[in-house]
Amino acid sequence: MALTISSPGTISLIPDEDVSVGAGEVLLQLNYVGFCGSDLSTFLGKNPLVKYPVIPGHEISAVIHAVGADVPSHLLPGTPCTVHPYTSCGKCTACQKGKTNACQFNQTLGVQRDGAMRGFIAVPWQKVILAPGLNAQELAMVEPLSVGYHAVSRGQVSEKDTVLIIGLGMIGVGVLFGVLSRGAKAIVVDQDQRKLDQALQWGASEAYLSANVKDVSPDVIIEAVGSPVTYRNAIDWAPFGGRVVYIGYALPEVAFETRWFVQKELDIKGSRNALAEDFEAVVNYLRAGSFDLQPLISKIIQPEDAAQTIQEWIKSPGDIYRILVQWNGRLS
């Protein structure tokens, strides 16, 4: 079976086609797949990149089931893994500069092409990431944490920096972990006091409700919400000579007082997806046991529960970090 979003507001289980493994491919048996914010946007019809119908899912915990011809010998059946879920053409200007995460023609699993909410999936062997020492649930959270870590890399964060993080969804938590893993100081901002309290337990130095931010002095601001308000807040709160990194998509147009771009001489950067080295960094700090991931698992469900769960998610989006769908290689 496979979980499919056939059109906005319609999600259902359908019979899945048999998945074969070709030359240069690895056949994966899915254990857990994370439901993420982009999947919710797809269900709500708010994801401008998606093509319907689509099988969602790109946050993957799997086991290698079989390998095709021309696959390196270290990729053995029975080995746990996760997946780098993006494509890169190798020819566009971003790819030519080594920024394969920002490929002009990228197709992410579960967005522009069918994803991993199914029993088995075949992927090119180069996309398989081995992460010995991580359990099956941790593997499903490597990708979203890597997206946050990539933003930290974009901000050139070092141990000397203080970083203000706007938004403590799953990606914002990935930013927090990335900042702390580099030895920098983290200040967090959110509308949910529970998330702020949890961030302090993880190691944030200061935590503020959005309306109470004042007298902070960060070196870097990383925006992980994607709203016009937070986009402008990032510029307003940025120090003179500071750095601003945007991860969230603000779908409405945003009006800026652009004089601050110049007067503060800001470095303003976007951050998209993640590179292989970001995945490696996340795997390393998770393997070291640097952070407790259990608070991030909001719910574990079976595929049959997806429709009901997504409706509950819509009613209380702030209560969810990550929903994991358990597959265990199910074919029916």
C-alpha positions as CSV (number, residue, x, y, z in Angstrom):
1,M,0.0,0.0,0.0
2,A,1.0,3.6,-0.4
3,L,-0.4,6.8,1.1
4,T,-1.4,9.3,-1.5
5,I,-2.6,12.9,-1.6
6,S,-4.7,12.9,-4.8
7,S,-5.9,16.5,-4.6
8,P,-6.1,19.2,-1.9
9,G,-8.0,17.8,1.1
10,T,-7.9,14.2,-0.1
11,I,-5.6,11.6,1.4
12,S,-6.0,7.9,1.2
13,L,-4.3,4.5,1.0
14,I,-4.0,2.9,-2.4
15,P,-2.5,-0.3,-3.7
16,D,1.1,0.2,-4.5
17,E,2.9,-1.0,-7.6
18,D,5.6,-3.6,-7.2
19,V,8.9,-1.8,-6.8
20,S,11.9,-3.3,-8.7
21,V,15.6,-2.5,-8.3
22,G,17.6,-1.5,-11.3
23,A,21.3,-1.1,-11.9
24,G,22.8,1.5,-9.6
25,E,19.8,1.4,-7.3
26,V,19.1,0.2,-3.8
27,L,15.7,-1.1,-2.8
28,L,14.7,0.1,0.7
29,Q,12.2,-1.3,3.1
30,L,10.7,1.7,4.9
31,N,10.5,1.6,8.7
32,Y,9.3,5.1,9.6
33,V,8.6,8.2,7.4
34,G,8.0,11.6,8.9
35,F,5.0,13.8,8.1
36,C,6.4,17.3,7.7
37,G,5.1,20.8,7.2
38,S,5.4,20.6,3.5
39,D,3.2,17.5,3.5
40,L,0.6,19.4,5.5
41,S,0.8,22.3,3.0
42,T,0.4,19.8,0.1
43,F,-2.8,18.4,1.8
44,L,-4.1,22.0,2.3
45,G,-3.3,22.9,-1.3
46,K,-0.8,25.5,-0.3
47,N,2.4,23.9,-1.6
48,P,3.2,25.7,-4.9
49,L,5.8,23.1,-5.9
50,V,3.7,19.9,-5.6
51,K,2.3,17.9,-8.5
52,Y,-0.9,16.0,-7.8
53,P,-1.5,13.1,-7.2
54,V,1.6,12.6,-5.1
55,I,2.9,10.1,-2.5
56,P,4.3,12.3,0.2
57,G,7.3,11.6,2.4
58,H,11.0,12.5,2.3
59,E,12.1,12.0,6.0
60,I,13.1,8.4,5.8
61,S,14.1,5.6,8.1
62,A,14.7,2.4,6.2
63,V,16.7,-0.8,5.9
64,I,18.4,-1.9,2.7
65,H,16.3,-4.8,1.3
66,A,18.2,-5.5,-2.0
67,V,20.8,-4.0,-4.3
68,G,21.1,-3.8,-8.0
69,A,24.1,-4.2,-10.2
70,D,26.9,-1.7,-10.0
71,V,26.2,-0.8,-6.3
72,P,29.2,-0.5,-4.0
73,S,29.9,-3.5,-1.7
74,H,29.5,-1.6,1.5
75,L,25.7,-1.2,0.9
76,L,24.5,-4.5,2.2
77,P,21.0,-5.9,2.7
78,G,19.9,-5.5,6.3
79,T,21.8,-2.2,6.8
80,P,19.8,0.6,8.4
81,C,19.9,3.9,6.5
82,T,18.3,7.2,5.7
83,V,18.1,9.0,2.4
84,H,19.2,12.3,0.8
85,P,15.9,13.0,-0.9
86,Y,16.8,15.7,-3.4
87,T,17.9,15.6,-7.0
88,S,20.5,17.7,-8.8
89,C,21.0,18.1,-12.5
90,G,24.8,18.8,-12.3
91,K,24.5,21.4,-15.1
92,C,22.6,24.5,-13.7
93,T,24.6,27.4,-12.2
94,A,23.9,26.3,-8.6
95,C,25.2,22.7,-9.3
96,Q,28.2,24.1,-11.1
97,K,29.1,26.0,-7.9
98,G,28.7,23.0,-5.7
99,K,25.3,24.1,-4.4
100,T,23.5,21.0,-5.4
101,N,21.0,21.6,-2.6
102,A,19.7,24.6,-4.6
103,C,19.6,22.9,-8.0
104,Q,17.3,24.8,-10.3
105,F,15.6,21.6,-11.4
106,N,15.5,19.8,-8.0
107,Q,12.8,17.3,-7.4
108,T,12.3,16.4,-3.8
109,L,10.8,13.1,-2.9
110,G,7.1,13.6,-1.9
111,V,6.9,17.0,-3.6
112,Q,7.7,17.1,-7.3
113,R,7.9,13.3,-7.5
114,D,6.4,10.4,-5.5
115,G,7.9,10.0,-2.1
116,A,8.4,7.4,0.6
117,M,5.0,6.9,2.3
118,R,4.9,3.2,1.2
119,G,6.4,-0.1,2.0
120,F,9.4,-0.1,-0.4
121,I,11.2,2.5,-2.5
122,A,14.1,2.3,-4.9
123,V,16.7,5.1,-4.9
124,P,20.1,5.6,-6.5
125,W,22.8,4.2,-4.3
126,Q,24.4,7.6,-4.0
127,K,21.4,8.9,-2.1
128,V,21.7,6.3,0.6
129,I,23.2,7.6,3.9
130,L,24.4,5.0,6.4
131,A,24.3,6.1,10.0
132,P,25.5,3.4,12.3
133,G,24.6,4.0,15.9
134,L,21.3,5.7,15.2
135,N,18.0,3.9,15.9
136,A,15.1,3.7,13.5
137,Q,13.2,6.7,14.8
138,E,16.3,8.9,14.9
139,L,17.0,8.0,11.2
140,A,13.6,9.5,10.3
141,M,14.6,12.9,11.8
142,V,18.0,13.3,10.2
143,E,16.7,15.1,7.1
144,P,14.7,17.9,8.8
145,L,17.5,18.5,11.3
146,S,19.9,18.7,8.4
147,V,17.8,21.5,6.8
148,G,18.2,23.5,10.0
149,Y,21.9,22.7,10.2
150,H,22.4,23.9,6.6
151,A,21.0,27.3,7.7
152,V,23.6,27.4,10.5
153,S,26.3,26.7,7.9
154,R,24.9,29.5,5.7
155,G,25.1,31.9,8.6
156,Q,28.8,30.9,9.1
157,V,28.1,30.4,12.8
158,S,31.1,29.9,15.0
159,E,31.6,29.4,18.8
160,K,32.1,33.2,19.1
161,D,28.5,33.9,17.9
162,T,25.2,34.5,19.5
163,V,22.4,33.4,17.3
164,L,18.7,34.5,17.5
165,I,16.4,31.7,16.2
166,I,12.9,32.8,15.2
167,G,10.6,29.8,15.3
168,L,10.8,26.4,17.0
169,G,9.1,24.1,14.7
170,M,11.1,21.0,13.6
171,I,13.4,23.0,11.3
172,G,14.0,25.7,14.0
173,V,14.9,22.9,16.4
174,G,17.4,21.7,13.8
175,V,18.9,25.2,13.8
176,L,19.1,25.2,17.6
177,F,20.9,21.9,17.6
178,G,23.2,23.1,14.9
179,V,24.0,26.3,16.8
180,L,24.7,24.4,20.0
181,S,26.8,21.7,18.3
182,R,29.1,24.5,17.1
183,G,29.5,25.9,20.6
184,A,27.6,29.1,19.9
185,K,25.0,30.8,22.1
186,A,21.4,30.4,21.1
187,I,18.5,32.7,21.9
188,V,15.1,31.4,20.8
189,V,11.8,33.2,19.9
190,D,8.4,31.5,19.5
191,Q,4.7,32.0,20.3
192,D,4.5,28.8,22.3
193,Q,5.8,28.9,25.8
194,R,6.0,25.1,25.9
195,K,8.4,25.0,23.0
196,L,10.5,27.8,24.6
197,D,10.7,25.8,27.8
198,Q,11.8,22.7,25.9
199,A,14.5,24.7,24.0
200,L,15.9,25.9,27.4
201,Q,16.2,22.2,28.4
202,W,18.1,21.5,25.2
203,G,20.5,24.2,25.9
204,A,19.2,27.6,24.7
205,S,20.5,30.4,26.8
206,E,17.5,32.7,26.5
207,A,13.9,32.3,25.4
208,Y,11.3,34.9,24.5
209,L,7.7,35.0,23.4
210,S,7.5,36.8,20.1
211,A,6.0,40.0,21.6
212,N,8.6,40.3,24.3
213,V,11.8,40.4,22.3
214,K,13.9,43.4,23.3
215,D,17.5,44.3,24.2
216,V,18.9,41.2,22.5
217,S,22.2,41.5,20.8
218,P,22.8,38.6,18.4
219,D,25.4,38.3,15.7
220,V,23.2,36.1,13.5
221,I,19.4,35.8,13.1
222,I,17.9,32.7,11.5
223,E,14.3,32.9,10.5
224,A,12.5,29.5,10.5
225,V,8.8,30.4,10.3
226,G,8.0,31.9,6.9
227,S,5.6,34.8,7.6
228,P,5.7,38.4,6.6
229,V,5.9,39.4,10.2
230,T,8.9,37.2,11.0
231,Y,10.6,38.2,7.8
232,R,10.5,41.8,8.9
233,N,11.3,41.1,12.5
234,A,14.6,39.4,11.3
235,I,15.7,42.7,9.7
236,D,14.5,44.8,12.6
237,W,16.2,42.7,15.3
238,A,19.4,42.3,13.3
239,P,22.4,44.2,14.6
240,F,24.5,46.6,12.5
241,G,26.9,44.5,10.6
242,G,24.9,41.3,11.3
243,R,23.9,38.3,9.3
244,V,20.4,37.2,8.5
245,V,19.4,33.7,7.1
246,Y,15.9,32.8,5.9
247,I,14.6,29.3,5.7
248,G,10.8,29.7,5.8
249,Y,8.8,30.5,2.7
250,A,6.7,33.7,3.2
251,L,4.0,33.1,0.5
252,P,2.5,36.6,0.6
253,E,4.6,39.5,-0.6
254,V,6.7,41.1,2.1
255,A,7.3,44.9,2.3
256,F,10.7,45.9,3.8
257,E,12.1,49.2,4.9
258,T,15.1,48.6,2.7
259,R,17.3,51.3,4.2
260,W,18.2,48.9,7.0
261,F,19.7,46.5,4.4
262,V,22.2,49.3,3.6
263,Q,22.6,51.2,6.9
264,K,23.2,48.0,8.9
265,E,25.2,46.5,6.0
266,L,23.5,43.2,6.5
267,D,24.5,39.9,5.0
268,I,21.1,38.4,4.0
269,K,21.0,34.8,2.8
270,G,18.5,32.2,1.9
271,S,18.9,28.6,2.9
272,R,17.4,25.6,1.0
273,N,17.4,21.9,1.7
274,A,20.8,20.5,2.8
275,L,24.1,19.2,1.5
276,A,25.6,15.8,2.2
277,E,28.0,17.4,4.7
278,D,25.0,18.8,6.7
279,F,23.6,15.2,6.9
280,E,27.0,14.0,8.1
281,A,27.2,16.7,10.8
282,V,23.7,15.8,12.1
283,V,24.5,12.1,12.2
284,N,27.7,12.8,14.1
285,Y,26.0,14.9,16.9
286,L,23.1,12.4,17.1
287,R,25.5,9.5,17.4
288,A,27.3,11.4,20.2
289,G,24.0,11.6,22.1
290,S,24.1,15.4,22.2
291,F,20.3,15.9,22.3
292,D,17.3,14.0,23.5
293,L,15.0,13.5,20.4
294,Q,12.1,12.0,22.2
295,P,10.3,15.4,22.8
296,L,10.3,15.8,19.0
297,I,8.2,12.7,18.4
298,S,4.7,14.0,18.8
299,K,3.0,10.8,17.6
300,I,3.6,7.5,15.9
301,I,0.8,6.3,13.7
302,Q,-0.1,3.5,11.3
303,P,-0.8,4.5,7.6
304,E,-4.6,3.8,8.2
305,D,-4.6,6.6,10.7
306,A,-3.2,9.3,8.5
307,A,-6.5,10.9,7.4
308,Q,-7.7,11.4,11.0
309,T,-4.3,12.5,12.2
310,I,-3.9,15.2,9.6
311,Q,-7.2,16.6,10.6
312,E,-6.1,16.8,14.2
313,W,-2.9,18.4,13.1
314,I,-4.8,21.1,11.2
315,K,-6.7,21.9,14.4
316,S,-3.6,22.1,16.6
317,P,-0.6,22.7,14.4
318,G,1.4,24.2,17.3
319,D,1.2,20.9,19.3
320,I,3.2,19.0,16.6
321,Y,6.9,18.6,16.1
322,R,6.9,15.4,14.1
323,I,4.5,12.7,13.3
324,L,6.1,9.4,12.3
325,V,4.2,6.9,10.1
326,Q,5.3,3.3,10.8
327,W,5.5,1.1,7.7
328,N,7.8,-1.8,8.4
329,G,7.9,-2.7,4.8
330,R,4.2,-3.2,4.5
331,L,2.8,-4.2,1.1
332,S,-0.9,-4.3,2.2
